[in-house]
Amino acid sequence: MKNTIDMDQLFPQINTLKAVDAVYNSISSKILDGTIPYGEKLPPERTLAAQFGVSHPTVREALRKLEQVGLITVKPGSGIVVSKLNTDTIRRTLETLLVLRQVDSYEYNEFFAWVDSLFTLYASQRHTPEDIEALRNCYLKESEIVSENPINYIDYIQVCVSFFTNLIIANHNELMQLISETLCHFFLEDIEHTYDLRDIAGKAAGCRQLNASHLHIIELLEERNVEDLPGYVYDSIRDFSSWFFKSKGNHNMYVTLPEAKTFHQKDRQVMFTPFNTVKASKVVYNQILEKIISQELKPGDCLPSERELIEVFNRSRPTIREALRMLESDGLITIQPGTHSIVNKISTSTVETPLWLLVRNNSRYICELEEIFFVLFSYILRIAPVRRSNQDIDYLRNLLSTAEGHINSPSDFNTDITSLQIALAKCLNNKVTYLVTKTITNVLSLKLNDELAALSINDFTLYMKCAENVLESYTKILQQIMSKQPVLDSGYCHSLYSSFKELFQHN
């Protein structure tokens, strides 16, 4: 592609203590505003360092951050190419976050059952003939399987999960589909590695009953029956997944995870084992990932040096470097050339950053996030009153009081209410719900901050009216949670961003 951009004058020199962030912000802003289009090559590291007036390591670190969030692809021998923003980075970082937080199967199931069922409210209005056809194909394939004797439970499980996944697709919300497919992936993996399918043998009658319920769900969807559809979907998911939970012999929704092992420097030479495989870099990646998940490698720990890893794994330098690059791309480590790589602390920010970059200038994705928030809080406000503790109540009270004190400061008020929304999710003691809610809420908060910063002084009266309405709503929510009454009024289930939409449209 012919280069029509004057790269010589594109990036001005900078003077800041945090040079890496300044370089990152300068390049990312020009990518996001379209100055540097998808597919364009950036100047080489040496040229960028000269233009910015910074060192090569500073530019290299900024480029690594850009690659982690999916804005560029560094191709050895080909240069630095601007990537097309998509959901792949978000999916990958979400998977990493859930793995490292050691989320339990019960938490996946509860989240999926509630959110998938409530999301059918959108599917009932948006489904297309193609959506119905996909669901009917799943139903027919499922019918064939349950008519066999004996039933092939592996095929049956896969078709059931495919049916639920197609229900989410019928909502036509790409971001919710991403979350749902990620959870389904973990659910299937957990079944494969944890459960003995012989434990659910003899469930033929239950399989046929579930098959009949799936046909009824399709009929309700075609009828656009928003009253009965969510309940049938919820019961169907819970009935299906309850087989596996019962077979584990543990009916407690929340299990205590084992304590992590302590990692010692002297264990480095024995913590990994040689192997034989075609995709050697992926196996190196997986072995190191397992040590991070088990916390044998903790945030801040150094990995063995590149030379040590070559010796331990008995693999080539390019293989080890590719594995380390994959780990860094997933945000798990930071490669420090010439020294040891460092294990990163993984938080929801690893998902929030690429998600924010994807949605910030895309109104469709913002609407999708609002829909996800609405469904999440419909679920949260039903369960939080039952599970909340006295400590949760005290914390929520303090956050609400702080928000009242900051009502005259839009930015601080946004921060306080965002914290309150996340704290409500934490009441459920479900890590999937908490992590997804925190991610979605923080990204909507960033969008709200952008909008609030653009308001004029003349809009302050309207802002105060919106803020007072928000405080009134959360005061009523807290009262119901304190009295252990599920909050069923969907009017409360809006993000702070949604609450201020009137203000933004007025502006």
BABA-134541 format. One record per residue: x negated, y negated, z negated of N, C-alpha, C in turn. Coordinates in pm, whole numbers, plus 50000, padded with zeros to 5 digits. Last residue first. Example, Ala and Ser with C-alpha at 12.3 -4.5 7.8 and 13.67 -1.06 7.14 Angstrom:
// BABA-134541
487155022549292486335010649286487104999749213
486815056949220487705045049220486805033049220
This chain:
// BABA-134541
527354815347444526134807847473525794808047621
529454833047457529754818747445528544810447486
528034856447459528824852947578529184838247577
526914855547205526034855347321526794851447447
529264856747045528354845347034527484844147158
530234881547111531064869547137530184857047137
528254898247006528434896947151529224884447189
527784904046745527434890546789527644888446939
528444930546718529214920746641528974906546690
526464943146865527834942846917528664932246848
524314939246686524264933446820525664932246879
525084954846474525044940446454525004933346589
527344980346593526024975246559526104960246537
530314993346444529654985646548528274981146500
532515005246294531405012846351530745005546467
534784994146197533554991346123532304996646195
536795003946357536464989846369535194985946295
537445029246285536395027646386535995013146406
538005040145973538355028846059537215026346158
537165058545793537715063645918538075052646017
535025066445556535425054445629535865058845768
535845086445274535325085445411535885073245482
535255076344949536315077345049535695076245189
533785071544717533685084644784534825087144881
533585046644621534755054244574534825067944640
531325038344760531255039444614532405047844560
532435037045015531395046944988531255049144837
534175015544985534715028745014533695039744987
532334994944935533374998044836533945011944859
530894994645172530224998445047531245002144940
532874985345349532264998445369531645003445239
533294959645249534384969445244533844983645261
530784948845306531264948845168532384959145151
530714950645579529824959345502530184959445354
532684931045645532844945045686531984954245600
531554907745540532844912345490533054927145523
529254905645698529134907545553530424913045494
530474900845948529634912645928529504915745779
531714876445902532534888045934531754901145912
529444860545865530384862345752531294874345776
528374861546123527624867146011528534869745891
530334847746272530034861746302529344868446183
530134822446150531404829546148531184844446173
527484815946210527874817646070529204825246059
527654813346492526794823746431527254826446288
529254790846510529784803546558528974815246502
527424772346405528724774346340529344787646382
525304773446590525094778346454526424780746381
525334763346841525944776446825525904781346680
523884740346841525334739046850526064752246828
521294748446855521784743946725523304742746725
521244777947067521034763747039521614760146903
519514809047094520694801247059520334786747031
517314824947134517714816247246518924807647213
517064840546913516014830446935516414820547045
519144858346949519254847946845518234836846865
518094874847151519284866647177519414855247076
515924886747021515724879347145516884869747171
517294899446811516334888846781516054880246904
518714918746956519444908146887518504896446854
516644935247038517444928347139518184916647076
515824944546789514894936946872515644928946978
518124958646717517714947046637516734938346715
518084979546896519174969546908518844956946829
515844992246783515774986946920516874976746943
516814999346529515664990146541515554984246681
518865017346597519175004846526518044994746540
517495038746718518505031146794518745017546730
515795046846501515265043046631516245034246707
517625052846297516595042646275516035037646408
519085073646418519735060946381518725049846363
517085093146443517735087946563518415074546533
516395096946170515375092846267516005086946393
518875104546047518105092946000517155087946107
519615127646190520485115846186519715103346148
517395143846125517715140746264518565128046271
517495145645844516385138645907516665135246053
519885139545620519705146945744518665139545827
521025126345405519965136145382519795145445503
522835106045425523285119145469522265130145439
521655082045360522525088245259522905102545296
520485072245587519645080245497520475087245390
522445056345696522125069145761521335078245669
522235034645523523485042445526523245056145589
519735024845595519915030745461521195038845453
520305014245844519405025745837519555032745701
521934992845766522465003145855521615015845849
520104978145611521314983645550521894994845635
518264969945803517814978745693519004985445625
519994953245948519374964846013518904974945908
520454933845758521574942345798521054954845871
517814922545742518484928345624519604937945663
517304913246003516414923045941517114930145825
519374894246031519304905746121518454916846059
518534876045838519824882845822519874895345909
516184866745951516124874245825517414882145802
517284853946180516284864546194516214873146068
519134834346072519564845246161518574856846170
519624822145772518454824945855518764836745946
521854821445617521524809245691520294810845780
521844845945487522804843845594522514831445677
520334855445282519624851345403520564847745517
522004863545080521104852345052520404847045175
523214885245204524034873545170523174861345145
521024902645211521574897445336522424885145311
520764908444937519684901445007520184895245136
523154922644900522934910144827521844901844894
522644944945059523764936145092523614922745024
520474955844922520314951445061521424941845102
521674962144676520554952544681520364947144823
523554981444758523984968944693522904958144705
521845001544849522754994944943523254981644887
520635008844604519825003544714520684996044815
522815018544460522045007144409521245000644520
523575040144625524505029044601523745016744554
521325056944602521705051444733522605039244716
521485063544333520335055744379520625049444516
523745079244336523815066444265522665057344307
524055092244674523695093344533523865079644467
526285105544925525475094644869525195097244721
527995124145032526635128244996525815117544925
530445112145082530425125145015529045128344960
529935088545221530625087845091530565100945012
528635099045461527885092045357528625091245223
530535109245642529775118445558529085111445441
531725088545781532575099445734531855107945629
529675072445856530615066945759531655077145714
528375088846047527715085245921528715080745816
530255089646263529855101846191529275098746054
530305063346336531575070146311531325082646229
527625059546384528185053946261529585059146233
527275073746627526485077046509527145072046381
529055059746795529315073746762528555077846637
527765034546801529175035646760529485049946716
525255041246905525365035746770526795037546717
525985048847162525375058747072525495054046928
526915024147256527825035547247527285046147151
524555009447249525675005347166526675016747149
523075023047443522625023147303523755019247209
524575016247668524485030247627524035031447482
524104988847680525474993647657525465008147610
521384990147741521814983847616523234988347581
521485001747992520895009347882521275003247746
522654980448135523324993548127522795001648010
520854959548120522114958348046522834971748034
517614957648079518564966148150519864966648071
515444947647950515994939848062517014947748143
515064966847747515104952547714515704943947825
514794994147789516144988447782516174973247778
512055001147803512985005947904514274997947906
510944989847578510444985547708511414989747819
512355004747385512554990347395512094985047530
511235029947430512675027947448512985013147465
508525026547365508915029147505510405027247531
509045019247080508315010647175508655013847320
510455040046951511075026846969510375018647075
508725061246925509855062547017510425048847050
506925051346746506385057946865507475060446969
508495042646538507985032546630507395038746756
508985063846372509975061146476509495050546575
505605076946347506845071346291507815068946405
502595092146265503725091946358504965086746287
499325082546242500555083846165501715082246262
496805101146424497665089646401498795092946304
493505112146384494925116046383495765103946345
490835102246595491535100646468492995104846483
487795116346726489165111546746489895111846613
484415105546658485515114846641486855108246675
482565088646926482705093146788483895102846779
482535081747189481265081747119481335086346975
485785067647186484615072247263483325071247182
488355078447017487335068246997486055072847066
491735083747061490395087747104489455075947086
494125090346830493475079246900492065083646933
496995112546845495625108946806495215096246878
499675112446921499255120446806497875116746755
500805101247145500685092847026500185100146903
500745114847376501915117147289501835109347159
498245107447464499405102847539500695104647459
496655121947288496705107347276497915101747348
497115147647384497445144447244497565129447225
496105144747643497515148047623497965144647482
493405140147583494165129647651495665132047634
492725164447471492695152447386493495141147450
492965180347702493805183047584493875170947493
490975168847861492365168547906493315170947789
488695174947711489065160847732490525159647777
488665202747730488825196347599489275181947616
488245205348008489425211347944489715204547811
485755192348050486985186948111488255192448047
484045209947893484285196147852485535190247917
485415243647860484605233147923484945219447868
485445264947565485995259447687485145247747736
485395275247305484655281847413485225277847549
486415263647084487375269247179486715277147291
483955256446960484965264246888485925271046984
482575241447157481985253647102483045262547037
484335220547205483875228747318483335242047267
484455209346951485655215647008485295224647126
481855198846930482295209446838483515216846892
481945179247131480995190247142481405202047053
483895162247024484135168747153483215180847170
484235168146669483725160946785484015168746913
487345174446498485955177946530485515170246655
489245145146402489125158046468487645161546479
489665129246091488925130046216489025144146272
492675115945943491625126045953490945125346089
494775098445975493495092945931492365102845936
497245121845889496945108645946495655102845888
495745155245866496645144645821496315131445892
495695188145934495125175445983496135164545950
497435202545796496025205645775495175194145829
500025197345859499325187345778497965192245730
501345211846043501195218045910500495208845811
501035194146260502365196946206502275202446065
498285196146303498865183246265500235185246202
498025222446377497295217946258497815204446209
499565222346609499985230446495499295226046367
497955206146775499275201546733499755209246611
495815223446821495585211146743496905205646691
497195242646972496515246446848496245234346759
498155227547192499085233947099498425237646967
495735219347317496705209547269497595215747163
494755244347391493975235947299494905225647234
496775250747569496595258947450495765251547346
496405231547766497675231747693497555239947565
493895238247866494045225447798495335224947716
494325263147992493535262347870493755249447794
496175279948158496355265948118495645263647985
495315306648153495085298548272495155283748235
493465320247875494695316147939494375307648060
492185331847583492095333847727493435330447789
490495316347304491645322447369491355324347516
489195309546969489075310447115490275317747174
490775289646713490305302546761490205302546913
490225266446439490715269646572490125282846620
489045264946191490465261946198491075264946336
486405268146153487195280346153488685277746174
485125243846145484595253646237485445266246246
486505229345944486615225446085486165236446180
486365232345675487175242045747487165239745898
485035211545554484255223645578485035234045661
487035192045512486045190145617485355203245653
490335204745459489005201745408488025200745525
493715199245397492665200845498491335196645439
496215217145226495225206445222494125209345323
499515224145348498195228345304497235216445308
502635211945222501625212545326500285216845268
505165231845073504165221445062503105223145170
508145240345260506955243845184505965232345179
511265222545220510165226945304508965230545219
514395232345114513155225845074512005231345157
517285227345322516335236045254515085228045219
520555220245352519255213645342518315222145259
522765236445351522505228545470521105222345469
522785269245247522455255745205522065247545328
523065295145314524195286445347523955272045305
521205319545441521035307345364522135297645405
520935341045611521215343645470521065331545383
520675340245876519475336845798519695339145650
523195345245963522235356145977520935353045904
524405320745924524765331645835523725342745842
523235306746134522975302445997523305313545899
524255320246353522815320646328522495316446186
526985315246337526495329046343525025329746303
527305288046356527405294146223526945308646223
527295280146621526025279346548526085286346412
530055284946690528935290946763527665291446679
531435268846509531675283246513530505290446580
530455243346579530185248746446530405263946441
531435240746841529995240346815529665246646680
534225242646794533555251846885532055252346858
534775221146626534985234846577534245245046663
534145199946806533425201546679533555215946627
536045204047008534605204947040533805207246913
538415199846865538175212846927536685214646959
538085172846789538215183346688537915197146744
538015158747037536845158946946536905170346844
540745164847148539485169447208538305169647110
542985152947036542665166746999541265171147044
542955126147133543315129246994542805143046952
542485123647399541455118547308541755121847161
542955139947670543555140547536542515136447432
542785142147946542295130147879542915128747739
543245165548073544445158148029544085144647967
540645174048102541395170448223542645162448188
540145179747833539355169647902540095164848026
541875200647785542055188047712541315176647779
540675219747956542055215247981542345202047910
538215223147830538265218147968539655212748000
539115233847587538395220947587538425214847727
540115258147673541055248247620540415234347616
537755270847743538755268147846539735257547799
536635272547490535965264347592536915261247708
538315290647364538325276747317537655267547418
537615314147498538965308647516539035294047473
535015317147396535205315647539536575309547569
535595322047132534895309647166535045306747314
536755347147159537555336147104536935322647139
534585361447252535775359947339536675348547291
532895359747030532465354447159533655352047251
534395373446838534115359246820533695352646949
534275399046946535585392446930535405377346915
531495404046931532175403447060533515396147051
529615406646736530395394246735531225392846864
527925427346740529245430146685530125417846678
524955409746648525615420346725526955423546659
523585392546501524895387646548525585397946638
521275406046443522085401546329523455396446373
519955409546674520705421046626521625417146509
518485386946705519805387146770520615399446731
516885371246459516985384646515518385386046573
515455338846485516585347546459516455361046527
513115324746556513495326446416514505337546394
512585320646825511465323946738511875327646595
515055315846949514115325247009513055329946909
516185296146788516845309046800515855319646850
514365275746839514505280846703515175294546704
514775270747109513465275547063513565281846925
517385261247098517105273747169515755279547127
516945237646951517865247746901517585261246965
515245222747113514765227346983515645238646929
517005218347328515715225147350515175230647219
518995203847207519305217147258518025225147281
517585179947157518045188147045518385202347089
517205171347422516055173647335516435182547218
519815168047508518995178547570517755181547487
520575146147343521255159047334520405170247391
518885125447430518845129947290519435143947278
519685123847701518285126547666518185131947523
522355116947673522015129647736520585133647702
522075091647572522645101947486522355115747543
521015079447801520205079947680520745090447582
523105081447991521815087948015520995089547888
526265088847990525395080347909524025087047912
528415104448084527695095248174526955084348095
529815124147965529955110747907529325099947995
529035147248089530325141448131530595127948068
526815154547945526615148448077527895141548125
528085166547728527375153947708527155146847841
529025189347857529975180147794529345166447771
526655201547926527475195648033528575186647978
525905210647673525085200647741525875193747852
527845230047628527815218147542526995206947605
527095248247833528445242547830528455229647748
524505255147755524695248147882526075241547887
525105269447527524365256847513524505248547639
526385291147654527105282747557526415269247541
524295301847805525465296347875526265287247782
522565310547602522115300447699523285293947771
524135329847473523685317947400523285306847498
524415349047679525585342347623525195329347553
521835358547719522505351047826523685343047773
521565370447464520615360247508521235351747619
523575389547451523675377647366522705366647406
525385407247649524005402347652523975388947578
527535431047503527325417247546525835413947544
527535465647623527505455147520527275441247582
530045452747807529885460547684528605468947697
531425421747933530515433147938530475440347803
532845399447894533615411047939532745423547945
531065379747833531815385347720532675397347761
530115374048095529215379747994529995386347882
532315362948222531715375148275530855382048169
532675340048068533725350248070533185363548121
530385325548135530545330147997531585341347990
531035319348393529855327548368529915333548227
533285303448344533425315848421532235325248399
532125282048196533175290248137533305303648210
530375271448385529855276748259530865286248195
532285263448572531275273348611530645279748487
533595243848425534335256048462533355267148505
531575224548409532065230948286532815243848318
531335217848680530165223148608530605230348480
533915207748729533445219648801532265226048729
533915185048570534855195948540534405208848606
531945170348707531755174048566532655185848528
533155166448954531925174348948531635178748804
535275149748890535555163448934534325172448928
534125132548589534375133248733534775147548771
534905114448291534515126648361534925126048507
535665092548137534695090548246534435102848332
537405098447930537735087148018536865086648144
536285119547799537685120647838538105109647934
533765109947736533895119847844535335120847892
534325093947516533905087547641534085097047759
535025113747337535965102647357535635095047486
532855129647310533835133847411534935123447429
531435120647096531105114647226532095118947335
532275136846892532775123046896532515116447031
530835160446960532305160446956532865146246964
528175152146943528685157247070530215156747072
528055144646671527835134646776528395139446909
528645168646526529395156246506529285146846626
526815187546632528255190446625529065177646613
524315175146604524825178246737526335180446735
524075173146323524015161146408524685163946542
524215200346253525185190846201525235178446289
521985211146396523355215846419524375205546372
519745198046292520075197146434521545200246456
520005207346028520125192946056520405190546203
519555234146055520855229746004521085214946034
516875235146133517935238846228519305233846184
514945206646018515515219946002516645222346101
511975190246116513435189946103513985204046104
509275181246085509715194646046511235194846019
508165158646180508985157046060509585170246013
507015168446411506135164846301506905162546171
509285172346573508415183546537507595180246413
510265146346600511085156446534510255168446490
508115134046739508565128946609509345139546533
508015148846977506865148646886507285144446746
510515142447088510195156247055509055156846953
510095114947126511155119447035510905133946993
508075115147315507765109747183508825113647081
509465127047532508255133247478507955128247337
511565108847579511845122847547510645129347477
510065086047643510955085847526511265100047482
508795094147877507985090647760508835090747633
511045098248045510135109248012509325106347886
512705078348135512965083448000511995094447958
510745052648297511785062748293511895068148152
509145029248502509705031948370510825042248379
506515038748705507935035448705508505039048569
503235025148640504215036048643505635030548652
500455012748807501645009048732502705019948752
497285028248780498495025848861499675022748770
493925026648805494995024448707496235020048784
492045051948989492295038948932493475038648836
491015075349085492015068349167492345054449115
489205085848909488825085849049489785078249138
491775094048688490315094148711489995095148860
494405073748643494025085348723492525084848751
496615063048418495185062148447494775074948517
499575046748456498965059948462497515058048501
501655025148254500625027648354500235042348351
503785026848076503745015648170502715017648281
504045045647869504535048948002504505037748104
502915042747627504325038647637504875040247779
500325051747683501135058747584502615055347596
499345032447858499635045847910500525053647814
499005011147685499925009647797500305023247854
497025021747519498335018447463499385017147572
494945023747705495455035947641496855033347583
494504996947760495015005547867495575018547810
493434989047515494704983147560495334991747669
491055003747519492045006547416493415000947454
489754991447735490055005847740491135009447639
489424965447644490294967847760490714982447764
487624971147433488894964347406489884966847520
485414982847564486214990847470487574984647438
484524959447714485074971247781485894979847686
485514927847561484604939047585485304950447659
486774898047732486674907247618485774918947658
487764881147929486674876547844486524884947719
489624887848116490114884747982489024879147891
487884892048335488984882448344489484878248207
486144912148239485614898948277486714888448281
487934932948196487134927948084486594914048114
488844936948459489774932348355489004926448236
486494946848578487084934248625488024928448520
486134970848434485064960548435485634946948475
488484985248495488194980848358487194969448355
489924973148810489144982448728488874976548589
493324960048842491874959348863491154969548776
496084982748912495444972148835493964971448870
498124989449192496924992749116496454980549038
501664995549205500514986749225499334991349139
503795011049125502915016449229501685008049255
505924983949046505674998349036504815002949155
504334950949049505404960749073504944975149053
503714924948856502974936348908503974947648927
505974909548803504814903348869503914914048929
508044920748659507984923548801506824917048874
508104919148390508814908548462508704910048614
506584941548319508014941448288508764930448361
504014934248399504644946148457506154945248439
503534912248244503524910548390504094922648463
503634923447990504624913248025504694911248176
501434940747992502784946347986503824936148028
499244922448000499474931648112500924936648111
499624908847754499494901547880499814910447999
499664929047561500854920547580500814913347715
497024939747588498204948147607499434939647639
495524917247517495384922947651496604931447685
496434914447254496604903447349496494908447492
495654938047133497084935047144497334924047247
492864934947152493514946347215494994943447237
492304912146998492144911547143492854922947213
492954897246750493504910146791493494910746943
491864872146745491244882346662491714896246701
491464855947063492284860446951491544870946872
491584842747356490764840947236491624844147116
491354851347702492074849947576491104848347461
491614842448047490844846547932491634843647804
494434853248254493544843048197492754848648081
495044872548531494924873448386493954862848333
495034864948804496244870148742496194869648590
493074857648974493594847248885494794851948802
492474880949110491374873249051491864863048949
494714891649230494314897349102493224888949033
497154881649404495844875849374495404880349236
498764906949587498704899349463497294894149442
499034924449789499354910549822499264901449699
497644952649916497674944549794497904929949830
499424978050084498624965950094498794957349971
499155012050000500005000050000499114987550000
